[in-house]
Amino acid sequence: MSDLAGYAVDAAARLGLQAGDTVGESGYDEDVDLDLRDAIADVIDSELLDDDSDEVLNAVLLWWRDRDGDLTDALINAVPLLAADGVIWLATPKTGQDGYVEPSEIAEATRTAGLAQTTSVNGGPGWMLARLARPKSGKARR
């Protein structure tokens, strides 16, 4: 493996993934951050799985740009692929970058898909990563 950029190693470490996790990837295009992809693969000790995989996933890395269509549909389609505690890491271009997605659009799509945004991670020079997860159940504690 080549020397990865330090930001990519740091970002991958902050995703909460570990060796043996299965991570699917959607929205791959020529503009994705290859160092970040490689750093995630190093953390999980495996390659990222593509859209055709039928594995149950611990996480989905969803690269998304404003021209990619309906974000709500993409999130709704990703949820059934996840393990019960699985998450979607939504990678969107940073402010000022080609393909930037408005935070209000992300928030609306996240809510409509039945998810909650829990944190954000700097994905490097061009990308922000938002952690989207199913809301914790509202069971009362006794």
Long-range contacts (C-beta under 8 A, 24 or more apart in sequence): 1-38, 1-42, 2-38, 4-35, 4-38, 4-39, 4-42, 5-35, 5-124, 7-35, 7-122, 7-124, 7-125, 8-33, 8-35, 8-36, 8-38, 8-39, 8-124, 9-39, 9-42, 11-36, 11-39, 11-121, 11-122, 11-123, 11-124, 11-129, 12-36, 12-39, 12-40, 12-42, 12-43, 13-43, 14-121, 15-40, 15-43, 15-59, 15-89, 15-121, 15-129, 15-131, 16-87, 16-131, 17-43, 17-44, 17-58, 17-59, 18-43, 18-44, 19-43, 19-44, 19-45, 20-44, 20-45, 20-46, 21-46, 21-58, 21-59, 22-46, 22-49, 22-55, 22-56, 22-57, 22-58, 22-59, 23-48, 23-49, 23-57, 23-58, 23-59, 23-60, 23-61, 24-48, 24-49, 24-50, 24-51, 24-53, 24-55, 24-57, 24-59, 24-60, 24-61, 24-78, 24-81, 25-49, 25-50, 25-51, 25-60, 25-61, 25-62, 25-63, 26-51, 26-60, 26-61, 26-62, 26-63, 26-74, 26-78, 27-62, 27-63, 27-64, 27-65, 27-68, 27-74, 27-91, 28-63, 29-63, 29-65, 31-63, 31-65, 31-93, 31-98, 31-99, 31-126, 32-63, 32-91, 33-91, 33-123, 33-124, 33-125, 33-126, 33-127, 35-124, 36-91, 36-123, 36-124, 36-127, 37-61, 56-81, 56-82, 56-83, 56-86, 57-81, 57-82, 57-83, 57-86, 58-82, 58-83, 58-85, 58-86, 58-87, 59-86, 59-87, 59-88, 59-89, 60-86, 60-87, 60-88, 60-89, 61-89, 61-91, 62-88, 62-89, 62-90, 62-91, 63-91, 63-127, 64-90, 64-91, 64-92, 64-101, 65-92, 65-93, 65-98, 65-99, 65-100, 65-101, 66-99, 66-100, 66-101, 66-102, 66-105, 67-99, 68-99, 70-109, 71-101, 71-105, 71-106, 71-109, 72-108, 72-109, 72-112, 72-113, 74-109, 75-109, 75-110, 75-112, 75-113, 75-115, 75-132, 76-112, 76-113, 79-113, 79-114, 79-115, 79-134, 82-134, 86-133, 87-118, 87-131, 87-132, 87-133, 88-115, 88-131, 88-132, 88-133, 89-121, 89-129, 89-130, 89-131, 89-132, 90-129, 90-130, 90-131, 90-132, 91-123, 91-127, 91-128, 91-129, 92-127, 92-128, 92-130, 93-126, 93-127, 93-128, 94-125, 94-126, 94-127, 94-128, 97-126, 106-130
